[in-house]
Every structure is written in C-alpha cells, then in structure tokens.
Amino acid sequence: MEDKHMLMIPGPTPVPEKVLLAMAQHPIGHRSGDFSKIIAEINQGLKWLHQTKNEVLSLTVSGTGAMEAGIINFLSPGDRVLVGSNGKFSDRWAQISEAFGLKVEIISAEWGKPLDTEEFRTKLTADTNKEIKAVIITHSETSTGVLNDLETINKYVKEHGEALIIVDAVTSLGAYNVPIDEWGLDVVASGSQKGYMIPPGMGFVAVSDKAWKAYETAKLPRFYMDLGKYKKANAKDSTPFTPPVNLMYGLQASLQMMQREGLENIFARHERLTQATRAAVKALRLDLLAPDDCASTAATAVAPSSVDAEQIRGIMRKKYDIALAGGQDHLKGKIFRIGHLGFVSDRDILTAISCLEATLIELGYEDFASKAGVKAAAKVLA
C-alpha cells in the first residue's frame, strides 16, 4: 500500500504532520522582519531544549558538520585531544581531528560496550602540564545503541581545568536529559533529523563561555563554519549565510510541540520506549548488543544468533513497510537496530514488535512463547 512507510531507524526519524504542513508554506525573505521573528522564537526554543542560557547556533549542515564546527572553532594545529571511540560515529571524530592536524589519543572500547571512564580520569590526572586541550565524546553511540557516561567523564574534564569537553549529542539531545549549563558542557553538537523531529539539513552547536574564550586563540582554518559569524548574527536574530527557510518553519513547529510536551515528559517517553523495546527483544529470546546499564534511548541494537539480521530487515521492509536500521562496518549483517527516537509513540513500538514477531515466525524462528514480545512491551508501557 502506498504512503504506509514507517521509519523505525535512529535517523532520519518520523516527521509530525504539523511539521510537514509548516514546511509546505511558501518561503519568505530570510532577511525580512517576519523571518527575524521566527529566528528569535527558534533561538529561545533551542536554549530551552539545550537547558542553557548561552546561544545555540544553527547551521545548514548534518550532525557531522555540527561536530566538525565544534572541533575546528576551538582548537589549533598540534593540540592534544582525547577522543573516546566505541562505534562508527565516535571513530569519525577521531578521523576529523586527525584531518585537521590535531594530536589525537584514542580511548577505545569494544563496539557494544561503553567507554571506560577511569581511562579518561587516568589520562587527565597524569596531564600535569595541561597539554590536553579537549576531550571529544559521543554521548549516544547510534551505531551500537550504547549510551556513554558523559556526566562522569565530564567531571574528570572539569577537574583537569584546562581541557574543553566537546560532545556529540546528535542522538541524545531531545531524547535524554543533557543539562548543558548544570554540567558545564563546553561544546554540544546535534542534528535536525533525530530528536528534533524534522528532516535532515540542520545542525546545532551550543557553546559555553569557556569555549568562546578558546575560540579567540584557536587557529584552525574556518570560513562557512566560523561560529563567531553565527554568534554575531544570532544577536541580531539573523544568519550569516542563507538558511534553509522551510526547514526552519518546521523547526519552529517542532519546538512548539516539544514545549507543549515538556522536557521531563519527553525524556520519560524515550526511556519508556527504550525499556519496552528491550523487554520485547528479550522476550523473543534475541540477544541485545548493549548492556542494560548503558542502553541508548535512541536505538536498540539486536544481535540475533539463530536468524539472519538482514533477512529480518528485508521482510520487515517488503512485507510490513517498516524500516529497521542495519549494522555498520564489521557489524554489517550481524545486527539490526530498532529506532525509538523523536516522533515515536507507544503504538509505534507495539506495531513494530508485533511485525517483528510475525517476521521471525516466517523465517522459522519460533523460540519464544506466542505474543511474548508484544506482551513484554505492553507490560512496560502500561
């Protein structure tokens, strides 16, 4: 059937009808007074969502672009940085840092496992000469469904005193409580197609006063990604370059929806959906990649041992028109990921789990009680 496609991947995520209708409006001049009012409302909404008094800068980029901007605006060639690496996206930040001539030290963990916070403490404590200029962390590692202990790592960064903490919050911002000012996070990057509930195309960077001080002496090359230009334009409810006008209509609408729901309710909903999904997977006697104590609220990675992950995804897509995400790099074909991020409800989880059960039966895997997954999910949701 046409127009029944259901996204259950960690990005892009489903887009609410209100947002789609907002984006369907005719564009207006991005230098007009009317558009300045929209920018002003968006900027206030972004501060609310990020739980910060500082400016949150909007860029016409993906989450990767937001992270690159977060790295190049506050560092100089040869600066020593620690990069936590335990998945596809955290690996990427190490690659970006190396591309810009930074001295990269990687603290790694096996894919599917969280970063060891003690390794960060040891490195930072030993740095008595304060040579480490930044610690770069992926909060929610989307490729494996692992949530790293950002709060503890940040505490060790703060004890170091000199280093900045630069955070990939692409799939945690808007899905998990990230109190930027309370924790004193310096640079936090995110992307529009995740918890923001709008299509891809915008990236966001929140910047602390400490990071702005580092910006004054940072020497990495930048032009379009020069966050100083965005800060200056933000103060005038404007943008330094042509913005994605219709995406910003959608962002205005999605932020209004999020404010009506409230931060606590948003975080509670994502936690509820995460626990329901994981309970269902366990009831279906399938293996989870990430342990319970570090489960991401963006996606649940499933590592089936008795049935092929790609066959599951294929039937879910072709027969039920439900998109599940696959594994990446060495996990390709070994896992599938169920997204429960952004505009996702209890009904969506129950639908996806029931179709997953039917798919498993079709593939000859019936090592579970009838309706076990749906019952387990429903119990959590109740």
C-alpha angles and dihedrals in degrees: 000000000000123000095015097109112138121200113214096163129108093251146046086031129197116289120221118240090240089058094046091051091048091053090050091069121108111266119248131205110293090215094051126112091242092056091047088060090054091050091050092052092046092050092053091047092051091052089052093049093046092044092230139124091211126089119277109211122217119213132183094239141094124262088273089057091050090052093047089052089049091055104040098046097061107034140064133217111283095021113147114239135177115221122193109219124188105129149014098292099040087051087056093059090056089051092049091048091051091047090059094049100257121151100246126200113185124212103195140189132184114274106266093032127092124247115269105247092200091065089060092047091051094049094045095045092050091053096089092155091057094234094146106094101179145008113212117203137176105216098194111025100209095192093065106019093245124145111207120215097255095164094059095042089049090052090058091047090053091050088053088058101198106058124086121225113226114192134200100209093161094130100023101052105093093012103060133030108270105168098191100186095039092053094037096234112180107202123013121180129192142162135234100234095065127053092350090072096222130109123275119281109084132079128190131207125190113199130196127217089251091055092049088055089054089049090064092066101028113120107189112122118261139155116149088028094048101130092197088070091052092049091052092048092045090060088061095043088250142105130242093226137021108298128209094263098189094045087054090053085056093046090052090053095045093049089051089053092048092049090052090052093045130223096265092051092047092053092044091050093052092048091049093050091047093052092044091052094048092047090052093049091050091049088053087054093240122141122251117218098211124053119247094249094061102034116150118231089217103063143355116224115212122197107194115196101186101041133043115261094211092050088054091051092046096054093042089054100040101037103029101023091232118139118216122181122245133219123277132226110339091001093059108126091009101080141024125206128218112207119215100168132124119346095021126127139190089264091057092054093049090048094049094046094048090051090047089055091051090048092052091051091050089053091052096252109131102149091134139071118267112280090357095142096048092045092051093048093045091052091057093044091050 
